[in-house]
Amino acid sequence: MPEFTARPAAPDSLPLDFATMADTAQHLIDAGGQMSAAGLDTGTLAMRGHLALLIPEAEDRLGRLAGAGAEEARQRLAAGPDVLGPLRYARCLARSVIALCTLLADEGKRDA
């Protein structure tokens, strides 16, 4: 599996939709057991993509507060599905997406 490398978002990029990302992750957790192999692969790819956006965003906006959540997400990405199996791996990624979305959304509310 290729190594995960996150890059910061471009300054002129659109804001991330934390609610949609978290909802998608929750759907994967809830329905993962009933998904086809192709659906699970698609969900896993979506979670990997969400984390590729969320990790640098969290590190940029939250600094040290994002440390544990971002590091755990990186470790889960690096582990791959071989260790846990495809369903557990997808659910672990989804939980990291939800955790980072919650942190970032809460930080956004404090700034408002």
MDTraj code that builds the backbone (N, CA, C; nanometers):
import mdtraj as md
import numpy as np

residues = "MET PRO GLU PHE THR ALA ARG PRO ALA ALA PRO ASP SER LEU PRO LEU ASP PHE ALA THR MET ALA ASP THR ALA GLN HIS LEU ILE ASP ALA GLY GLY GLN MET SER ALA ALA GLY LEU ASP THR GLY THR LEU ALA MET ARG GLY HIS LEU ALA LEU LEU ILE PRO GLU ALA GLU ASP ARG LEU GLY ARG LEU ALA GLY ALA GLY ALA GLU GLU ALA ARG GLN ARG LEU ALA ALA GLY PRO ASP VAL LEU GLY PRO LEU ARG TYR ALA ARG CYS LEU ALA ARG SER VAL ILE ALA LEU CYS THR LEU LEU ALA ASP GLU GLY LYS ARG ASP ALA".split()
xyz = np.array([
    [0.0850, -0.1172, 0.0000],
    [0.0000, 0.0000, 0.0000],
    [0.0898, 0.1238, 0.0000],
    [0.0596, 0.2248, -0.0815],
    [0.1434, 0.3438, -0.0844],
    [0.1369, 0.4190, 0.0484],
    [0.2463, 0.4859, 0.0785],
    [0.2516, 0.5620, 0.2029],
    [0.1656, 0.6868, 0.1900],
    [0.0991, 0.7224, 0.2985],
    [0.0089, 0.8374, 0.3018],
    [0.0895, 0.9650, 0.3205],
    [0.0675, 1.0612, 0.2364],
    [0.1312, 1.1919, 0.2501],
    [0.0232, 1.2977, 0.2390],
    [0.0060, 1.3729, 0.3453],
    [-0.0947, 1.4790, 0.3457],
    [-0.0297, 1.6109, 0.3082],
    [-0.1000, 1.6873, 0.2282],
    [-0.0533, 1.8200, 0.1905],
    [-0.1561, 1.9217, 0.2369],
    [-0.1110, 2.0385, 0.2806],
    [-0.2072, 2.1402, 0.3218],
    [-0.2925, 2.1855, 0.2030],
    [-0.4135, 2.2250, 0.2332],
    [-0.5043, 2.2740, 0.1295],
    [-0.4534, 2.4071, 0.0752],
    [-0.4843, 2.4317, -0.0500],
    [-0.4472, 2.5586, -0.1110],
    [-0.5245, 2.6707, -0.0426],
    [-0.4638, 2.7886, -0.0300],
    [-0.5313, 2.8990, 0.0394],
    [-0.6647, 2.9382, -0.0224],
    [-0.6824, 2.9151, -0.1519],
    [-0.8065, 2.9545, -0.2172],
    [-0.9051, 2.8379, -0.2300],
    [-0.8831, 2.7288, -0.1563],
    [-0.9724, 2.6127, -0.1657],
    [-1.1009, 2.6379, -0.0860],
    [-1.2026, 2.5602, -0.1195],
    [-1.3308, 2.5711, -0.0494],
    [-1.3187, 2.5129, 0.0910],
    [-1.4013, 2.5586, 0.1850],
    [-1.3964, 2.5026, 0.3210],
    [-1.4453, 2.3577, 0.3204],
    [-1.3956, 2.2804, 0.4146],
    [-1.4361, 2.1412, 0.4274],
    [-1.5747, 2.1331, 0.4909],
    [-1.6534, 2.0387, 0.4457],
    [-1.7885, 2.0179, 0.4975],
    [-1.7818, 1.9074, 0.6037],
    [-1.7575, 1.9477, 0.7284],
    [-1.7381, 1.8512, 0.8370],
    [-1.8632, 1.7677, 0.8618],
    [-1.9802, 1.8275, 0.8499],
    [-2.1046, 1.7551, 0.8762],
    [-2.1237, 1.6421, 0.7748],
    [-2.0998, 1.6705, 0.6478],
    [-2.1159, 1.5672, 0.5448],
    [-2.0121, 1.4576, 0.5606],
    [-1.8889, 1.4964, 0.5899],
    [-1.7840, 1.3962, 0.6105],
    [-1.8181, 1.3050, 0.7287],
    [-1.8621, 1.3647, 0.8377],
    [-1.8977, 1.2856, 0.9560],
    [-2.0187, 1.1970, 0.9293],
    [-2.1173, 1.2478, 0.8568],
    [-2.2356, 1.1672, 0.8222],
    [-2.1974, 1.0486, 0.7342],
    [-2.1101, 1.0719, 0.6380],
    [-2.0635, 0.9639, 0.5509],
    [-1.9897, 0.8579, 0.6325],
    [-1.9059, 0.9033, 0.7248],
    [-1.8313, 0.8102, 0.8105],
    [-1.9269, 0.7304, 0.8988],
    [-2.0275, 0.7967, 0.9554],
    [-2.1227, 0.7269, 1.0411],
    [-2.2019, 0.6233, 0.9616],
    [-2.2355, 0.6563, 0.8383],
    [-2.3061, 0.5600, 0.7526],
    [-2.2195, 0.4355, 0.7294],
    [-2.0913, 0.4557, 0.7078],
    [-2.0011, 0.3421, 0.6874],
    [-1.9942, 0.2550, 0.8123],
    [-1.9899, 0.3177, 0.9287],
    [-1.9884, 0.2415, 1.0540],
    [-2.1177, 0.1626, 1.0702],
    [-2.2308, 0.2283, 1.0457],
    [-2.3618, 0.1656, 1.0663],
    [-2.3933, 0.0574, 0.9635],
    [-2.3614, 0.0816, 0.8372],
    [-2.4038, -0.0084, 0.7301],
    [-2.2915, -0.0937, 0.6739],
    [-2.1716, -0.0791, 0.7247],
    [-2.0565, -0.1496, 0.6683],
    [-2.0761, -0.2989, 0.6552],
    [-2.1400, -0.3619, 0.7538],
    [-2.1612, -0.5057, 0.7508],
    [-2.2546, -0.5511, 0.6405],
    [-2.3408, -0.4620, 0.5928],
    [-2.4353, -0.4979, 0.4867],
    [-2.3872, -0.4539, 0.3481],
    [-2.2725, -0.3881, 0.3413],
    [-2.2227, -0.3386, 0.2133],
    [-2.1581, -0.4512, 0.1333],
    [-2.1669, -0.4378, 0.0022],
    [-2.0947, -0.5292, -0.0857],
    [-1.9454, -0.4988, -0.0741],
    [-1.8637, -0.5873, -0.1249],
    [-1.7184, -0.5643, -0.1230],
    [-1.6835, -0.4367, -0.1980],
    [-1.7498, -0.4133, -0.3107],
    [-1.7238, -0.2914, -0.3878],
    [-1.7671, -0.1669, -0.3102],
    [-1.8817, -0.1747, -0.2436],
    [-1.9287, -0.0621, -0.1629],
    [-1.8353, -0.0324, -0.0469],
    [-1.7853, -0.1380, 0.0159],
    [-1.6908, -0.1206, 0.1257],
    [-1.5605, -0.0596, 0.0763],
    [-1.5133, -0.1033, -0.0408],
    [-1.3928, -0.0444, -0.0991],
    [-1.4134, 0.1037, -0.1284],
    [-1.5297, 0.1370, -0.1825],
    [-1.5607, 0.2772, -0.2120],
    [-1.5651, 0.3591, -0.0835],
    [-1.6286, 0.3048, 0.0197],
    [-1.6339, 0.3744, 0.1483],
    [-1.4967, 0.3927, 0.2091],
    [-1.4124, 0.2913, 0.1984],
    [-1.2767, 0.3009, 0.2516],
    [-1.1977, 0.4080, 0.1776],
    [-1.2096, 0.4113, 0.0464],
    [-1.1416, 0.5148, -0.0315],
    [-1.1916, 0.6544, 0.0066],
    [-1.3212, 0.6663, 0.0302],
    [-1.3763, 0.7958, 0.0723],
    [-1.3181, 0.8380, 0.2067],
    [-1.3076, 0.7435, 0.3011],
    [-1.2513, 0.7757, 0.4327],
    [-1.1048, 0.8161, 0.4205],
    [-1.0304, 0.7468, 0.3365],
    [-0.8897, 0.7826, 0.3148],
    [-0.8796, 0.9240, 0.2561],
    [-0.9681, 0.9552, 0.1631],
    [-0.9695, 1.0894, 0.1047],
    [-1.0073, 1.1960, 0.2062],
    [-1.1070, 1.1660, 0.2887],
    [-1.1464, 1.2613, 0.3936],
    [-1.0292, 1.2872, 0.4874],
    [-0.9603, 1.1807, 0.5277],
    [-0.8480, 1.1970, 0.6202],
    [-0.7327, 1.2735, 0.5556],
    [-0.7139, 1.2555, 0.4261],
    [-0.6089, 1.3301, 0.3560],
    [-0.6351, 1.4801, 0.3625],
    [-0.7621, 1.5181, 0.3702],
    [-0.7979, 1.6595, 0.3836],
    [-0.8023, 1.7040, 0.5295],
    [-0.8515, 1.6172, 0.6167],
    [-0.8734, 1.6552, 0.7565],
    [-0.7446, 1.6649, 0.8378],
    [-0.6502, 1.5757, 0.8157],
    [-0.5285, 1.5752, 0.8983],
    [-0.4529, 1.7077, 0.8864],
    [-0.4194, 1.7529, 0.7650],
    [-0.3478, 1.8814, 0.7587],
    [-0.4317, 1.9993, 0.8066],
    [-0.5626, 1.9930, 0.7837],
    [-0.6518, 2.0997, 0.8314],
    [-0.6494, 2.1068, 0.9839],
    [-0.6580, 1.9910, 1.0477],
    [-0.6562, 1.9861, 1.1943],
    [-0.5225, 2.0345, 1.2480],
    [-0.4151, 1.9909, 1.1876],
    [-0.2831, 2.0326, 1.2351],
    [-0.2628, 2.1819, 1.2161],
    [-0.3131, 2.2350, 1.1056],
    [-0.2980, 2.3780, 1.0787],
    [-0.3826, 2.4621, 1.1740],
    [-0.5082, 2.4228, 1.1948],
    [-0.5990, 2.5032, 1.2762],
    [-0.5875, 2.4779, 1.4255],
    [-0.5533, 2.3544, 1.4637],
    [-0.5541, 2.3186, 1.6058],
    [-0.4153, 2.3041, 1.6667],
    [-0.3139, 2.2989, 1.5848],
    [-0.1778, 2.2859, 1.6364],
    [-0.1615, 2.1599, 1.7205],
    [-0.1070, 2.1766, 1.8390],
    [-0.0802, 2.0623, 1.9277],
    [-0.2069, 1.9902, 1.9716],
    [-0.3207, 2.0593, 1.9736],
    [-0.4460, 1.9955, 2.0132],
    [-0.4861, 1.8834, 1.9168],
    [-0.4405, 1.8921, 1.7944],
    [-0.4739, 1.7898, 1.6951],
    [-0.3784, 1.6721, 1.7003],
    [-0.2730, 1.6832, 1.7787],
    [-0.1659, 1.5839, 1.7786],
    [-0.2097, 1.4401, 1.7890],
    [-0.2813, 1.4049, 1.8938],
    [-0.3193, 1.2649, 1.9164],
    [-0.4163, 1.2157, 1.8092],
    [-0.5162, 1.2963, 1.7757],
    [-0.6142, 1.2542, 1.6758],
    [-0.5529, 1.2402, 1.5376],
    [-0.4676, 1.3348, 1.5017],
    [-0.4032, 1.3288, 1.3705],
    [-0.3048, 1.2127, 1.3634],
    [-0.2309, 1.1904, 1.4689],
    [-0.1341, 1.0803, 1.4704],
    [-0.2052, 0.9449, 1.4649],
    [-0.3133, 0.9309, 1.5386],
    [-0.3895, 0.8063, 1.5347],
    [-0.4454, 0.7821, 1.3942],
    [-0.4944, 0.8865, 1.3298],
    [-0.5459, 0.8725, 1.1942],
    [-0.4349, 0.8293, 1.0988],
    [-0.3171, 0.8876, 1.1133],
    [-0.2036, 0.8481, 1.0288],
    [-0.1664, 0.7016, 1.0502],
    [-0.1661, 0.6591, 1.1762],
    [-0.1327, 0.5199, 1.2057],
    [-0.2364, 0.4253, 1.1455],
    [-0.3622, 0.4633, 1.1528],
    [-0.4675, 0.3789, 1.0948],
    [-0.4534, 0.3715, 0.9431],
    [-0.4208, 0.4829, 0.8806],
    [-0.3991, 0.4820, 0.7360],
    [-0.2819, 0.3922, 0.6994],
    [-0.1754, 0.4007, 0.7757],
    [-0.0556, 0.3223, 0.7463],
    [-0.0763, 0.1734, 0.7707],
    [-0.1631, 0.1379, 0.8648],
    [-0.1838, -0.0026, 0.8990],
    [-0.2423, -0.0807, 0.7817],
    [-0.3317, -0.0223, 0.7092],
    [-0.3933, -0.0916, 0.5970],
    [-0.4902, -0.1988, 0.6425],
    [-0.5651, -0.2539, 0.5492],
    [-0.6689, -0.3514, 0.5827],
    [-0.6143, -0.4920, 0.6122],
    [-0.4884, -0.5175, 0.5832],
    [-0.4338, -0.6523, 0.6021],
    [-0.4370, -0.6968, 0.7475],
    [-0.4131, -0.6055, 0.8390],
    [-0.4065, -0.6407, 0.9808],
    [-0.5460, -0.6630, 1.0397],
    [-0.6383, -0.5739, 1.0120],
    [-0.7708, -0.5768, 1.0743],
    [-0.8784, -0.6418, 0.9888],
    [-0.8564, -0.6532, 0.8634],
    [-0.9609, -0.6962, 0.7714],
    [-1.0305, -0.5735, 0.7151],
    [-1.0925, -0.5857, 0.5987],
    [-1.1493, -0.4688, 0.5305],
    [-1.2570, -0.3941, 0.6089],
    [-1.3473, -0.4662, 0.6749],
    [-1.4567, -0.3990, 0.7456],
    [-1.4067, -0.3245, 0.8690],
    [-1.3281, -0.3902, 0.9519],
    [-1.2764, -0.3227, 1.0719],
    [-1.1867, -0.2048, 1.0348],
    [-1.1078, -0.2220, 0.9290],
    [-1.0207, -0.1131, 0.8838],
    [-1.1043, 0.0076, 0.8412],
    [-1.2076, -0.0167, 0.7609],
    [-1.2938, 0.0929, 0.7155],
    [-1.3592, 0.1629, 0.8339],
    [-1.4048, 0.0857, 0.9316],
    [-1.4689, 0.1455, 1.0495],
    [-1.3688, 0.2253, 1.1337],
    [-1.2462, 0.1785, 1.1441],
    [-1.1439, 0.2546, 1.2173],
    [-1.1168, 0.3881, 1.1488],
    [-1.1046, 0.3852, 1.0161],
    [-1.0853, 0.5107, 0.9431],
    [-1.2046, 0.6035, 0.9641],
    [-1.3245, 0.5478, 0.9599],
    [-1.4449, 0.6282, 0.9785],
    [-1.4467, 0.6927, 1.1171],
    [-1.4061, 0.6187, 1.2199],
    [-1.4013, 0.6772, 1.3547],
    [-1.3002, 0.7917, 1.3622],
    [-1.1879, 0.7795, 1.2916],
    [-1.0916, 0.8894, 1.2873],
    [-1.1493, 1.0106, 1.2159],
    [-1.2237, 0.9877, 1.1088],
    [-1.2886, 1.0983, 1.0378],
    [-1.3848, 1.1708, 1.1309],
    [-1.4669, 1.0954, 1.2026],
    [-1.5640, 1.1566, 1.2936],
    [-1.4920, 1.2351, 1.4038],
    [-1.3865, 1.1785, 1.4600],
    [-1.3135, 1.2468, 1.5670],
    [-1.2538, 1.3782, 1.5185],
    [-1.1900, 1.3778, 1.4021],
    [-1.1299, 1.5011, 1.3516],
    [-1.2362, 1.6024, 1.3105],
    [-1.3459, 1.5566, 1.2512],
    [-1.4548, 1.6488, 1.2158],
    [-1.5125, 1.7149, 1.3406],
    [-1.5288, 1.6373, 1.4463],
    [-1.5824, 1.6917, 1.5717],
    [-1.4884, 1.7966, 1.6293],
    [-1.3597, 1.7658, 1.6335],
    [-1.2612, 1.8627, 1.6832],
    [-1.2642, 1.9914, 1.6039],
    [-1.2649, 1.9786, 1.4716],
    [-1.2613, 2.0966, 1.3864],
    [-1.3913, 2.1756, 1.3924],
    [-1.5035, 2.1074, 1.3968],
    [-1.6322, 2.1769, 1.4062],
    [-1.6442, 2.2505, 1.5393],
    [-1.6008, 2.1862, 1.6473],
    [-1.6046, 2.2506, 1.7789],
    [-1.5132, 2.3720, 1.7832],
    [-1.3974, 2.3613, 1.7203],
    [-1.3037, 2.4742, 1.7153],
    [-1.3649, 2.5892, 1.6368],
    [-1.4364, 2.5567, 1.5289],
    [-1.5028, 2.6591, 1.4497],
    [-1.6111, 2.7310, 1.5273],
    [-1.6824, 2.6591, 1.6147],
    [-1.7870, 2.7213, 1.6960],
    [-1.7258, 2.8158, 1.7989],
    [-1.6092, 2.7807, 1.8528],
    [-1.5437, 2.8684, 1.9511],
    [-1.4975, 2.9977, 1.8872],
    [-1.4583, 2.9903, 1.7570],
    [-1.4112, 3.1092, 1.6884],
    [-1.5246, 3.2032, 1.6509],
    [-1.6459, 3.1497, 1.6406],
    [-1.7604, 3.2309, 1.5963],
    [-1.8084, 3.3260, 1.7024],
])
top = md.Topology()
chain = top.add_chain()
for i, resn in enumerate(residues, 1):
    res = top.add_residue(resn, chain, resSeq=i)
    for name in ("N", "CA", "C"):
        top.add_atom(name, md.element.get_by_symbol(name[0]), res)
traj = md.Trajectory(xyz[None], top)
